[in-house]
Amino acid sequence: MLLAGAVAVLHGAVVLFMLTGALLALRWPRLVLLHAPVALAVLAVNLAGAPCPLTTLELALRERAGLPPYDGGFLGHVLFGPLGLDVAATVTQVGTYTVALGLNALGYGLLLARGRPRA
């Protein structure tokens, strides 16, 4: 049960890092070297419709501990479900991608603008 909880905490950290890493890189530019591959991996898993490896691991650990599994993936279980939102609904999906892509576009856009020489 402890390992399943640890994976859930790690999963939450990965999600937060994916959302905020580009903005954090404004303060710590070398963070891009870690954030870019993480963000691309998360995006690839989502666009492929593949199960998240962290969710799969957490559910397997929950099962081994005798805990019930959950439906709707990590975000559906931790964020959207408690808010009463359907993770599979189009509006929820569009909102999720808009927030994720918007924050990353803002962060990387500001990083690129900062790196250009001023006229």
N, C-alpha and C positions, 0 to 999 in steps of 0.2 A: 504494500500500500504506500509506503514511504517513497519507493522508487517511482511509482505512478504519479505521485504528487510532485516529485522532483522534475519529472519529464513535463508535467503540466506547467510548472513554473518556468522551465527552460523554454517551452513553447510560447508562453506569454512574452517572455523576454525577446524571443526571435521576432514575434509579431510587432512588438513595440519598436525594436531596432529597425525592422524593415520599414516601418512608417516614419521614424524620426531620424534614421541614420544619415540621410543626406543633409538634413538641417544641422545635426550635430557636427557634421564634417565642415560646416562653416567655421566652427571653433577649432576643431581638430582635423585638418585636411587629410591626414594620412588614414583616417577612419574610412575613407572612400575605398581603400584597398580591401577592407573587410565587408563594407556595406554593399558595394556593387555586386559581388558574387552572391551574397545572401539574398538580396532583392531579386536578382535574376533567377535564382533557384526557386524562390517562392513564387514568382510570376510564372515560371515554366510549369511547376506542379499544378498551379491553378488553371492555367490555360489548357493544359493537357487533360484536365479533369481527373488527374490521378489522385489517389489517396495520399494525404500528407504522411510522410514517414514518421513524424513525431506523434501524430494522432494514432497511427497504427501501433507504434510502440507503447504509447500510453494505454490504449485499449487492451493490448495484450497483457500489460502489467496489471491493469485493473482486474482482468479476468483471472489471472493467477492468484490475485489477492482475494478473490471471491466477491469483488465489487461488480455492480451491474454496469454494462456498457452504456454509452450514450449515443444518440443519433444526431446528425446535423453537423458533425465535425467539431473541431475545437471552438471556433468562433460562434457556431450555433449554440453550443453547450454553455460557453462561458459568457458570451456577450449578447447575442441576439435573442436566445431563448428567454433569459431573464427579463429582457426588454419587451417580450411579447412579439418579436419580429420573426418571420419565417426566413431562414437563411437561404432557402431555394427560390424565394420570390424575386422576380426581376428587379423590382425597385431596391431591394436589399443588395442584390448583386451589383447593380449600377452604382449605388451609393458607396459600397465597399471599394470598388475599383476606382471611383472618382476620388475618394479620400486618399487612397494609397498612391495612385498615379499623380494626383495633384500635389501632395506633400513632396514626393520625390522630384517631380518636375520643378517645383519651386526651389528646393534645395540645390539640385544640380544646375538649374538655371542661374541661381545666384553664385554658385561656385564658378561656373564658366564666365559669367560677367566679371567676377572679381579677378579672374586670371588674365583677362584681356588688358593690354596696355591702353591707357587713356590717351585720347587725342589732344 
